Amino acid sequence: MGDIQKVKVSFHSGKGYAKHNNHYITKRDKGNIDHSVTPKNKIWTRVKGVTDIEEAERKVYEEFFMEELNQQNARYRKKGNYKYIRTMEEWMKAERHRPVENILQIGNMNCYIDPADLWDCYVEFTKWRKRKYGDHIILISAVMHVDEATPHIHERYVWYYIDDEGVMHTGMKKSMELAGIKLPDPDKPEGQYNYRKMTVDAECREKWQDIVEEKLKIYKDLELDRTVDQNRKASRIGHMGVDSWRNYQRALNRSMRLVNYCQAKEEELKTKEAEIKAEQDRLAKEAAALAQAAQQQDADRVAIAGRMIEIHEREEELAEMERTFTQRVDDAVKRREQAEEKRCRAWEDGHDENAYNPFRV
């Protein structure tokens, strides 16, 4: 049997952003998403046929909480406070109305289970939560991302309660009170370090671990590591530990986002630097080629000038030869004419004056 590898799980609860969960391609992508794998992400929404998380969220709020919003706007109109009137899109983004987002994960980028098993664990978890808090929670969406380094699930849900008139309202605090959820420390007043969501998160983390631990039994080489969560629980119960942990997690997440952003920027700058270096090399080569061409042109101009001098000298030489040849021709013509004249006279001297002279034209 091989070595048993311990696996940790995570269950983070916060606000999140619905727009992020669809993993649409944007200009602000940091390079941590492999969009070629994005179609394999698993998307569930409460609205049948709708896979856009923002759209599904708006439709769910319109279905369940439109009456609450209409009542609120009616009160503002009656008092003349028109500046406080809100649309559903504005209203649902307010702190007291917006959904809760949980991120559930098993393992890390170096060791994680089959995404199908991760989804099975999540389905079992939602069934348990519905049995425990079902009358006060509306699950809006759940998305399993397999296009990042580690498969994980984003779920978004909203706490609600129904008033005496049958109107549904958002409101985590009152919903949890009506659901019978206890404070972490019932002997102390509710406050910043002692509120019901701490109890819910602790119960959900514990159940998530139980479900994952059972699922890992089908993996012979994996085993759940609860150590971190036990330490968290020990430091969390009732006092500053909880808030300190939450603040630490927020600071850590901000730091990690900053590190990731800086790393992405560094990679971007390295890429730009490489592009600039390549452009500089190309321009240097082009400048060298132009300088070589200019040198060649200078050499060609010198050669052409030399050749032109040679041609000019040759032209003068040929002109001189032409003049000499012309002079010689003229001299030959004169000598021929003189010879003919001599011959004509010699014939005349030897014949009668009236005799026909064949040499006289």
TITI-255292 format. One record per atom (N, C-alpha, C): residue in one letter; y, z, x. Coordinates in steps of 0.001 Angstrom, whole numbers, plus 500000, padded with zeros to 6 digits. Atoms other than C-alpha are relative to their C-alpha. Layout:
N
AYZX;...
//
This chain:
361
M498809500000500843;M500000500000500000;M501244500000500880;G498778500072499208;G503494499116501316;G500883501212499762;D499065498887500149;D506391501519501687;D500693499933498643;I499290499911501272;I508021502722498479;I501503499987500263;Q498549500082499834;Q511679501738498244;Q500683500676498823;K499293499284501049;K513992504027496316;K501174499173499489;V498964500797500651;V516359502402493857;V500926500921499214;K499023499231500759;K519554503871492464;K500507499167498828;V499415500694501143;V521103503031489123;V501452500432499861;S498603499634500256;S524715503027488020;S500325499775498537;F499530500079501383;F526386503588484671;F501479500383500033;H498561499753499897;H530166503208484854;H500655499733498656;S499306500142501275;S532372503705481833;S501499499903500249;G498567500174499817;G535949502464481627;G500584499106498936;K499313500873500957;K538258499935479976;K499527498557500140;G500434501374499779;G537431496593481537;G500871498992499269;Y499260501090500638;Y538682493227480325;Y499019498981499443;A500918500927500663;A536935491013477812;A500039498623500650;K499837501346499452;K538324487865479439;K499147499785501238;H500780500125498758;H536501488597482694;H498532499696499730;N501451499989500179;N533058488838481146;N499378498629499787;N500549501351500152;N532671485126480343;N499883499255501328;H500020500630498666;H533210484265484026;H500428498536499949;Y499430501342499972;Y535276481199483249;Y500601499757501387;I499400500350498717;I536513479345486348;I501518500103499879;T498550499832500005;T540090480397487118;T500532499845501421;K499364500110498690;K542584480003489952;K499924501306500773;R500011498690499355;R542220483726490651;R498599500412500454;D501354499683499537;D538517483552491506;D500041500492501443;K500013499423498654;K537794485685494567;K498784499574500804;G501145500497499247;G534628483865495570;G498740500827499828;N501186499159500184;N532227486574494359;N499105499503498873;I500772500544501118;I530950484432491466;I499468498624500371;D500630501310499768;D528489481567491900;D499978499274498658;H499863500626501316;H529613479366489004;H498883498997499707;S501140500881500278;S526603477077489447;S498889500758499276;V501026499167500643;V524505480017488160;V500521500603498692;T499387499378501182;T526943481160485449;T499324499617498684;P500685500325501267;P525139479195482677;P498756500846499733;K501196499163500185;K522144481511483254;K500348501411499553;N499608498684500506;N524168484588482270;N499563500148498549;K500433499747501379;K522943486205479057;K501155500605499229;I498854499559500789;I525617486627476389;I499559500309498576;W500235499611501400;W525287488530473113;W501307500508499423;T498857499438500708;T528073489144470640;T499590500320498572;R500302499596501375;R528126490738467213;R500260498856499019;V499632501113500876;V529598487514465778;V499052498834500279;K500992501060499826;K526883484920465261;K500668498678500362;G499502501309499587;G527508481650467075;G501214500048500905;V498825499867499138;V530437483011469118;V499575500615501328;T500347499486498666;T529936483428472863;T501225500363500827;D498782499602499303;D533566483831473908;D500287501458499652;I499911498558500235;I533993487600474332;I501311500370499320;E498703499683500617;E537701487706473476;E500020499595498531;E500020500470501389;E537178485659470329;E499124500904499143;A500904499121500743;A534219487801469247;A500659501352499749;E499338498697500130;E536229490972469864;E501062499951498908;R498956500129501017;R539119489733467742;R499396499903498598;K500632500161501312;K536821488711464891;K499404501323499510;V500572498706500386;V535056492095464932;V501107500939499516;Y498882499140500399;Y538388493929464774;Y500578499547498661;E499489500497501278;E539576491667461965;E499070500364498852;E500975499680501045;E536373492351460044;E500029501476499636;F500171498573500253;F536323496133460425;F501309500785499938;F498814499160499868;F539869497308461176;F501289499352499497;M498806500654500506;M542247494859459506;M500713500856498961;E499377499151501024;E542816497288456619;E500800501133500651;E499262498954499291;E543816500039459053;E501313499454500541;L498787500604499464;L546308497696460734;L500993499681498889;N499111500327501120;N547693496525457378;N500692501251499462;Q499400498754500466;Q548245500125456291;Q501082500489500968;Q499025499571498996;Q550018500927459544;Q501259499155499915;N498834500880500093;N552278497856459287;N500787500237498722;A499320499734501276;A553035498684455647;A500884501241500109;R499194498783499808;R554240502164456662;R501256499683500806;Y498846500359499183;Y556509500669459313;Y501003499172499203;R499098500810500825;R557917498118456860;R500774500895499021;K499376499108500981;K558609500859454332;K501124500805500639;K498987499205499295;K560559502832456949;K501029499113500715;G499068500910499350;G562292499723458266;G499804499890501502;N500291500074498555;N560682500030461702;N499247498712500308;Y500673501289499860;Y559937496330461974;Y499570499704501444;K500360500266498604;K559822496391465763;K498629500550500365;Y501318499422499722;Y556600498426465573;Y498868499250499301;I501038500775500683;I554787495898463381;I499235499171501034;R500851500646499006;R551852494416465295;R499055498986499351;T501104500879500372;T549481491486465062;T498701500662500432;M501284499411499614;M545777492196465441;M499796499909501505;E500191500156498558;E545747490821469003;E500809501025500777;E499180498984499336;E548587493186469950;E499419501396499764;W500463498665500400;W547169496166468084;W498715500401500720;M501309499669499435;M543640495967469492;M500052500223501508;K499873499789498564;K544935496035473081;K500655501342500337;A499379498701499772;A546692499380472616;A498959500996500505;E500896499030499362;E545203502311474530;E499077500681498996;R500804499224500948;R543998504183471433;R499041499138499183;H500844500877500822;H542408501110469815;H499023499158500811;R500784500955499221;R540930499090472670;R498557500490500178;P501404499624499846;P537141499023473200;P499741500717501328;V500510499414498766;V535226500968475815;V499088498968500650;E500915500891499287;E533425498983478501;E499133500814500961;N500938499388499059;N530307500188480333;N499387498913500870;I500701500906499091;I528729498539483360;I498702500684500417;L501312499443499699;L525002499120483816;L499323499137501056;Q500597500726498881;Q523164498185486980;Q498801500767500542;I501178499404499355;I519812498785488681;I499893499418501401;G500105500462498621;G519672498593492474;G501321499484500534;N498819500590499385;N522076496709494678;N499671498586500456;M500191501388499611;M522466493282496280;M498778499802500904;N501157500103499108;N519631494056498695;N498676500272499297;C501230499656500716;C517143495323496141;C500316500216498524;Y499792499845501439;Y517172494816492378;Y498786499433499263;I501173500418500768;I514652494191489596;I500283498668499305;D499878501256500743;D514005491073487547;D501065500160498914;P498969499886501038;P517058490413485319;P499421500151498591;A500618499851501319;A514709490095482328;A499632501450499741;D500330498586500149;D513527493670482946;D501269500840499851;L498717499315500157;L517141494794483325;L500460499900498547;W499588500189501397;W517903493316479894;W499106500807499061;D500909499191500834;D514808494991478394;D500420501464500020;C499543498610499887;C516025498340479715;C501264500214499173;Y498746499868500748;Y519438497711478188;Y499742499995498496;V500317500053501427;V517996496774474788;V499444501344499538;E500565498692500339;E515973500000474776;E501092501068499980;F498899499042499941;F519089501932475761;F500870499905498752;T499158500159501189;T521118500452472870;T499302500526498747;K500742499460501151;K518372501369470416;K500099501519499972;W499875498543499922;W518446504976471642;W501399500444499599;R498614499608500293;R522243505107471443;R500325499816498526;K499749500226501431;K522261503645467931;K499404501137499178;R500604498874500719;R519865506366466799;R500841501264500170;K499268498768499711;K522062509010468429;K501436499986499475;Y498591500068500403;Y525606507801467655;Y500270498842499040;G499878501278500706;G524980504764465449;G501067499918498944;D499024500061501088;D527284505710462568;D501432500037500483;H498634499884499476;H530272505911464888;H500295498993501119;I499803500999498934;I529837503019467345;I499716498604499463;I500247501415500281;I530190499269466843;I499872499292501347;L500206500762498780;L528679497289469691;L500539498587499780;I499338501295500185;I530834494164470128;I499331498902500824;S500565501043499134;S529338492318473082;S499242500629501154;A500732499611498792;A526943492549475997;A499740498727500798;V500165501169499129;V526865490145478939;V499272500437501263;M500692499743498742;M524360490142481784;M500411498931501002;H499555500911498943;H525831488593484929;H498905499886501062;V500962500271498922;V523272487000487234;V500624499080501052;D499315500906499077;D525874484869489033;D500805500749501069;E499393499220498925;E527049487699491283;E498893500560500892;A500973499549498999;A525353489456494199;A498894500851499387;T500977499123500640;T523611492027491975;T500064499807498492;P499982500110501463;P522579491461488324;P500495501308499370;H499494498817500688;H524429493845486001;H500443499593498609;I499665500246501401;I525473494203482374;I501344500630499675;H498753499484500561;H528936494573480824;H499819500099498488;E500023499858501459;E528933495991477310;E501340500539499536;R498738499540500576;R531951496552475095;R499737500468498578;Y500205499436501332;Y531979498767472022;Y501213500843499625;V498869499224500482;V534418500726469887;V499495501160499139;W500295498835500833;W534226504211468370;W500821499899498714;Y499286500086501275;Y535165504443464681;Y499577501152499088;Y500345499051501066;Y535202506747461673;Y500547499447498693;I499579500456501326;I535703506268457930;I500719501157499298;D499237498932500656;D538398508210456094;D499533500202498562;D500410499643501374;D538181509661452595;D500167498848499028;E499803501155500880;E539389506381451090;E499082498835500358;G500950501043499615;G536655504398452806;G500541498995500997;V499402500907499015;V538939502781455390;V499473500354501390;M500508499788498646;M537499502320458863;M501167500087500978;H498951499791499007;H539612503587461756;H499396500051501397;T500367499764498610;T539406503353465508;T500470501398500375;G499586498664499570;G539641506687467288;G498834500734500628;M501131499414499289;M537296507977469957;M499902501503499767;K500038498542500090;K538265511637469747;K499473500470498649;K500428499567501326;K537905512026465990;K498589499533499694;S501349500520500238;S534799509830465887;S498966500911500653;M500944499139499293;M533093512030468466;M499904501375499358;E500037498715500703;E534087515182466618;E499101499899498771;L500808500182501209;L532580513815463385;L498535499738500334;A501388500257499592;A529471512762465319;A499326501265500507;G500581498737499565;G528967516405466343;G499812500118501497;I500132499949498535;I529367515774470061;I500762501206500525;K499428498771499483;K530060519000471941;K500827499742501258;L499269500034498737;L532517519626474737;L499059500369501140;P500852499606498870;P530982519915478220;P499932501518500164;D499957498528499956;D532083523540478232;D500572500485498674;P499540499622501355;P532241524718474586;P500852501262499985;D499244498737499977;D533749528060475623;D501431499810500467;K498643500259499529;K536884526389476972;K500670498969499091;P499296500943500885;P539575524429475116;P499860498566500507;E500052501406499625;E539498520669475072;E501240499629500799;G498876500379499162;G541651519152477768;G499621498912500973;Q500193501080499041;Q541907516819480712;Q498670500085500727;Y501242499802499250;Y538843518314482374;Y498851500465499103;N501032499531500927;N536878519168479252;N500146499250498680;Y499895500814501206;Y536537516405476648;Y498642499374499689;R501321500382500519;R533704514950474572;R499412498748500652;K500547501207499375;K533414511591476272;K499231500339501271;M500751499560498830;M532254513449479372;M498555500314499617;T501349499684500490;T529313514706477338;T499225498725499690;V500652501263500353;V528559511236475990;V499568499242501259;D500322500734498769;D528707509629479442;D498846500652500748;A501086499294499307;A526465512312480920;A498667499746499302;E501230500247500756;E523904511876478136;E499526498554500184;C500362501417499848;C524014508089478456;C499458499725501400;R500509500192498632;R523589508200482237;R498582500547500136;E501316499376499905;E520657510556481898;E498943499140499314;K500963500832500736;K518970508362479274;K499775498675500720;W500130501262499259;W519679505211481295;W499027500174501170;Q500920499732498888;Q517904506764484263;Q498564500150499506;D501355499811500546;D514944507801482105;D499353498659499670;I500528501310500393;I514548504271480740;I499648499178501231;V500248500775498776;V514846502689484185;V498793500566500749;E501127499381499295;E512413505178485687;E498670499571499388;E501228500437500675;E509816504220483085;E499730498521500304;K500180501433499738;K510422500484483660;K499519499755501437;L500366500201498594;L510029500866487445;L498525500262500271;K501425499749499807;K506416501952486941;K499201498705500136;I500715501280499866;I505477498258486728;I500242499389501385;Y499720500454498635;Y506924497800490233;Y499323500972500965;K500773499117499138;K504469499208492769;K500773500464501232;D499283499663498774;D506983499258495621;D501387500572499743;L498682499462500323;L510019500687493760;L499884501345499302;E499985498670500602;E510915504193492690;E501451500406499786;L498630499605500316;L514006505654491032;L500454501142500892;D499378498938499206;D516304507733493214;D501085500650499143;R499051499280500850;R518105510323491058;R500938500893500803;T499285499038499174;T519609512212493987;T501497499953499773;V498552500134500122;V523122510824493689;V500470500549498667;D499574499560501319;D523295511468489970;D499852501506499833;Q500126498554500058;Q522019515025490372;Q501172500662500704;N498837499460499301;N524752515662492910;N501265499847499154;R498851500199500879;R527286514158490523;R500003501048498891;K500098499051501103;K526023516373487722;K500365501400500465;A499717498675499469;A526194519474489915;A501488500196500234;S498562499884499716;S529801518733490830;S500849499751498775;R499258500439501165;R530786517632487334;R500129501064498936;I500111499142501181;I529847520471484994;I501261500828499808;G499006499128500563;G532823521822483197;G501351500076500663;H498737499677499343;H535579521954485811;H500573498773500709;M499308501061499275;M537490519908488364;M499078498904500501;G500938500971499449;G534363518154489543;G500023498678499273;V500023501231500802;V534446515649486698;V501219499146500298;D498782500769499782;D538032514634487104;D500094499496501439;S499975500409498593;S537756514595490868;S499089498804500222;W500930501130499867;W534724512343490587;W500569498725499404;R499438501178500664;R536445510000488149;R501156499421500825;N498888500470499172;N539580509859490310;N499495499348501282;Y500592500573498786;Y537435509243493364;Y499446498603499716;Q500573501291500361;Q535610506422491596;Q501094498958499792;R498887500941500212;R538896504856490514;R500610499572501335;A499421500315498698;A540312505112494016;A499068499123500821;L500981500791499269;L537096503762495497;L499966498568499477;N500017501342500591;N537061500847493065;N501257499217500377;R498764500679499598;R540708500086493823;R499924499573501461;S500123500317498574;S539970500251497535;S499067498825500224;M500953501089499847;M536968497979497182;M500605498678499535;R499338501223500472;R538983495502495152;R501006499513501031;L499025500370498977;L541685495609497812;L499308499416501221;V500760500510498853;V539112495141500576;V499496498593499705;N500506501324500379;N537536492239498716;N501122498970499969;Y498855500916500057;Y540957490724498104;Y500449499624501408;C499562500266498621;C541922491112501766;C498994499116500737;Q501020500830499364;Q538598489667502899;Q500101498558499517;A499850501352500536;A539070486714500572;A501220499307500593;K498792500563499410;K542600486219501873;K499772499654501471;E500288500259498596;E541343486509505451;E499191498722500159;E500804501223499960;E538717483850504782;E500855498780499675;E499113501107500376;E541370481717503123;E500899499616501174;L499144500260498854;L543660482108506147;L499224499353501140;K500830500613498961;K540795481304508519;K499759498528499690;T500211501391500410;T540094478170506522;T501267499179500247;K498732500690499779;K543788477225506617;K500251499787501491;E499808500108498555;E543897477951510347;E499135498886500579;A500896501061499530;A540883475713510918;A500532498624499600;E499439501277500459;E542503472977508824;E501207499600500846;I498814500283499176;I545762473290510797;I499587499572501400;K500493500346498666;K543845473224514104;K499449498573500008;A500555501349500082;A541968470124512985;A501120498955499890;E498875500921500141;E545263468488511948;E500753499854501316;Q499346500065498692;Q546823469418515296;Q499207499140500976;D500846500817499118;D543862467914517153;D500123498520499644;R499883501407500433;R544119464757515055;R501335499402500438;L498677500488499609;L547856464463515707;L500098499827501507;A499981500121498538;A547347465094519448;A499287498721500439;K500734501222499669;K544744462332519577;K500812498762499628;E499193501134500433;E547007460038517623;E501184499777500951;A498882500107499059;A549948460822519963;A499535499415501328;A500542500543498745;A547750460139523017;A499727498504499871;A500282501421500218;A546640456846521503;A501289499190499974;L498717500698500051;L550262455908520778;L500624499895501393;A499461500035498628;A551310456872524320;A499279498953500836;Q500783500998499269;Q548469454770525723;Q500395498586499565;A499586501313500504;A549493451898523463;A501377499622500539;A498659500272499461;A553127452275524619;A499919499590501467;Q500193500368498592;Q551985452220528252;Q499464498581500120;Q500568501341499971;Q549945449128527527;Q501060498962499654;Q498919500922500364;Q552941447542525829;Q500956499795501172;D499124500130498828;D555099448320528883;D499371499084501051;A500707500843499026;A552458446785531137;A499996498548499545;D500000501366500536;D552238443801528814;D501378499354500161;R498647500553499858;R556037443411528863;R500272499594501450;V499822500343498577;V556042443516532683;V499240498715500339;A500818501182499729;A553196440984532794;A500626498753499392;I499374501148500679;I554967438760530269;I501254499559500756;A498791500341499247;A558229438964532237;A499642499252501282;G500446500688498785;G556363438033535430;G499532498587499711;R500503501333500373;R554667435190533648;R501143499070499641;M498842500826500361;M557982433969532258;M500718499500501255;I499377500431498730;I559419433927535794;I499198498874500631;E500870501038499437;E556392431963536972;E500180498683499253;I499838501225500805;I556797429525534067;I501352499347500317;H498678500542499696;H560517429158534795;H500005499307501363;E500083500612498674;E559813428513538468;E499205498699499950;R500820501201500133;R557122426022537519;R500785498898499315;E499188500993500712;E559512424316535099;E500999499363500966;E499049500551499016;E562099423985537886;E499301499089501007;E500786500804499053;E559393422723540216;E499650498642499393;L500350501244500696;L558277420167537651;L501235499118499813;A498768500783500164;A561894419169537003;A500380499306501315;E499709500589498692;E562396418645540720;E499050498843500299;M500981501069499804;M559179416637540876;M500362498785499148;E499622501100500884;E560411414606537897;E501177499217500613;R498850500671499390;R563740413933539642;R499554499159501205;T500502500725498827;T561890412956542852;T499253498737499582;F500789501136500482;F559502410725540907;F500931498913499463;T499055500969500575;T562398409111539029;T500733499244501117;Q499316500620498863;Q564229408502542309;Q499111498981500686;R500958500901499354;R561113406961543815;R499799498732499171;V500157501179500875;V560667404727540795;V501217499077500136;D498769500803499890;D564286403655540986;D500035499234501343;D500020500636498677;D563896402970544724;D499002498835500023;A501030501049500026;A560696400977544096;A500487498790499225;V499483501087500816;V562432398920541397;V501024499201500823;K498991500698499187;K565341398177543732;K499335499183501086;R500682500753498920;R563002397183546549;R499304498768499435;R500656501155500606;R561035394975544165;R501027498928499685;E498967500982500348;E564235393352542930;E500537499306501262;Q499515500580498738;Q565428392857546526;Q498973499003500569;A501066500890499493;A562063391329547503;A499972498706499208;E500013501194500845;E562163388956544532;E501205499111500341;E498795500763499666;E565733387998545441;E499796499262501315;K500268500615498711;K564670387286549012;K499039498816499834;R500985501071500191;R561706385237547859;R500646498796499303;C499330501071500739;C563885383260545441;C500908499181500949;R499100500681499058;R566419382492548146;R499206499194501034;A500829500698499013;A563694381568550589;A499463498709499387;W500517501210500668;W562287379021548088;W501117498984499885;E498866500912500169;E565739377600547420;E500390499366501332;D499657500542498677;D566347377211551152;D499026498861500383;G501001500993499621;G563186375140551382;G499909498853499010;H500093501064500998;H563821372843548356;H501373499464499683;D498758500612500400;D566403370588546861;D500761500927499085;E499150499076500756;E569331372282545228;E499744499886498511;N500219500165501438;N568551370761541840;N498540500179499585;A501417499818500353;A564851371441542000;A499829501327499223;Y500324498787500826;Y563343373946539501;Y499477501094500895;N500437498823499224;N563011377379541021;N499182500919499094;P500861499156500874;P560044379220539446;P500250501492500168;F499761498554499788;F561207382510540885;F501339500460499454;R498685499617500524;R564645382329539294;R499854500100498476;V500161499785501447;V564590383787535795;V501305499621499344;
//
